[in-house]
Amino acid sequence: MDLSANTAGLVRHFSFAKHKGLAFALLAAIGFSIKAILIKTGYHYGVRAETLLALRMLFAAPFFLLLARQSGGVSRLSRWDWGWILLLGLLGYYLSSLFDFFSLLTISAALERMTLFLYPTLVLLLSTLLLKKRYPARVWGAVLLSYLGVALAFAHDLTMSSLAADAWRGLGWVLASTFTYALYLIGTGEVVGRIGATRIAALGTLVACAAVVVHFALTEPLANILQQPWQVYLIGLAMGVFSTALPVWCLSQAIRLLGAGRTASVGTLGLVLTLLMSWAFLGEALSLEQVMGAVLVVAGVTLANRQKANA
């Protein structure tokens, strides 16, 4: 046996897997970062948040239906498991998405993305309150740093908004979105070992798709979804494929090849990409407060995760 040849082969395989994993992580970050840009662009055509969200979920549904079929037979799930999937789907993919879409009616894409980036800190807070977990003071110092960054970005939105109430309302919606997503993550952590991450994502999204369609039907005539400009359908398709289905799959592949820690590090690029794209494509001002806020948010969340891992 040629040990040196086998070693070289393993090194090449590891290097290829690493670069492939980085590519998947980068694609996921790009996909998630353009979501706010697409939503804000859709609003330029006068479409309602509920309509835009319904289109996104309907275009993404076939992918997640296929993913659910490939993740295993649903007959093995108990009523308790289905209850968890229903709850997690409503929290993570219905309410969180709906609140996020509402927020972008009145705040900038940059502030929305920064606030959503706080979800790991809310997971820490909720884990402390609900699961009685304890973390050292240095973790909370890092959390405070990230919230200071959002405060700086919000100060920018206050100066740009014609009504301060609109900025506060938008911030409230995106905080609600971040809160429900954090609840989703905590719930997922409790049952992922039994149900499986892929099945939770696939079936949870399908639950949310049904909830979004019901919500749409209760808030406006169903015929309205067929009376939109062609650009709105194109935006809905782009959101369903490139900002939902594709990044979810790429993220799972990146975690498989790189691990959750390295994948999350690449994911921080998404915040920078949203800042740049909101300036380039939406004409949003790129201020010093936003740049400093983004730096503080990324630094705070990264330090909090690192300190938590070392606690």
C-alpha positions, -999 to +999 in steps of 0.1 A: +000+000+000+013+034-010+007+054+022+020+087+008-003+084-022-033+077+000-024+107+023-021+130-007-055+117-019-071+124+014-056+159+015-069+167-020-103+153-011-104+175+021-093+206+002-120+200-024-147+195+002-136+226+020-137+248-011-170+232-021-184+239+014-172+275+012-190+279-022-222+265-007-219+288+023-213+318+001-243+310-021-265+306+009-254+340+023-260+357-011-294+341-014-306+351+021-291+387+017-311+395-015-344+387+001-349+422+016-339+437-018-365+417-036-392+425-011-385+462-012-385+461-050-418+443-050-433+471-029-425+496-056-452+479-077-478+486-050-482+449-040-493+440-005-470+422+019-495+392+022-495+388-016-458+389-020-453+364+008-479+341-007-461+341-040-428+334-023-442+304-004-461+290-034-430+291-056-409+275-029-435+248-019-426+223-047-390+222-037-398+215+000-425+189-010-397+171-029-374+175+000-400+161+024-405+130+002-367+124+001-363+129+039-382+097+048-417+084+053-440+106+073-458+075+087-431+072+114-440+106+129-462+105+160-490+130+168-466+147+192-441+151+163-467+165+140-477+189+168-441+202+170-438+205+132-471+225+131-459+248+159-424+253+144-437+258+109-461+286+122-433+302+142-403+300+119-417+301+084-451+318+088-451+344+116-414+352+113-417+357+076-449+377+078-435+401+105-403+405+084-423+415+053-443+440+073-411+456+087-397+463+053-427+486+045-412+513+068-375+506+075-344+502+054-332+468+042-299+474+061-316+479+095-339+448+088-309+426+081-289+438+111-318+432+134-325+397+120-288+390+126-295+393+164-314+360+165-285+341+183-286+367+211-324+362+215-318+324+216-294+331+245-320+353+263-348+328+258-327+298+268-319+317+300-356+325+307-373+293+295-346+266+299-329+281+329-295+280+312-267+302+326-240+321+307-210+342+320-211+380+321-187+383+291-214+367+269-239+394+279-213+421+272-210+408+236-248+408+234-250+444+245-224+453+219-246+439+191-277+458+203-257+490+204-250+484+167-287+481+159-293+512+179-268+531+156-285+518+125-319+527+138-307+562+145-300+565+108-335+553+099-350+578+122-333+607+104-344+593+070-380+586+079-407+612+074-425+598+104-407+586+135-437+563+143-431+545+110-395+537+119-405+525+154-433+504+139-409+488+114-384+481+141-411+465+162-421+442+134-385+430+126-379+425+164-410+403+164-397+384+134-364+378+151-381+368+184-404+342+167-374+328+147-354+325+179-384+305+194-383+283+163-346+276+167-350+267+204-379+244+196-360+228+168-331+221+191-355+202+214-368+178+188-343+178+159-326+146+172-359+127+169-375+143+138-345+153+118-334+188+106-343+182+069-378+169+077-384+198+101-374+224+075-394+207+047-426+199+065-424+231+085-422+252+053-452+233+039-472+240+070-463+277+067-473+277+030-508+265+039-510+291+067-499+319+043-525+309+017-552+309+044-540+343+057-541+357+022-576+343+016-589+359+048-574+393+040-581+398+003-599+381-026-580+351-040-584+365-075-560+393-065-530+370-067-538+365-104-540+403-111-504+414-104-479+429-128-456+404-144-427+419-125-443+409-092-445+372-103-409+373-113-399+388-079-420+361-062-403+334-082-368+348-074-377+349-037-391+314-037-361+299-056-331+320-049-339+334-015-357+304+000-353+270-016-317+273-029-301+290+001-318+265+025-303+236+005-269+253+001-268+260+039-274+223+047-246+213+024-222+239+038-229+227+073-223+191+062-189+200+046-177+228+069-195+225+102-219+249+117-192+273+131-174+280+098-207+282+079-219+308+103-187+328+098-192+329+061-229+339+067-217+372+082-209+383+047-247+384+041-251+415+062-223+433+042-239+422+010-273+435+020-258+469+029-241+472-004-271+460-025-295+482-007-273+511-016-267+500-052-302+487-062-326+505-038-308+538-036-307+537+002-282+559+019-251+542+032-242+562+063-214+560+088-239+550+115-250+520+094-214+508+087-204+512+124-237+495+134-230+465+111-195+462+125-208+462+161-235+437+153-212+412+136-186+416+163-211+413+192-228+382+177-195+365+169-181+372+203-213+360+220-212+327+201-175+322+208-178+330+245-208+307+248-189+279+232-160+284+256-183+288+287 
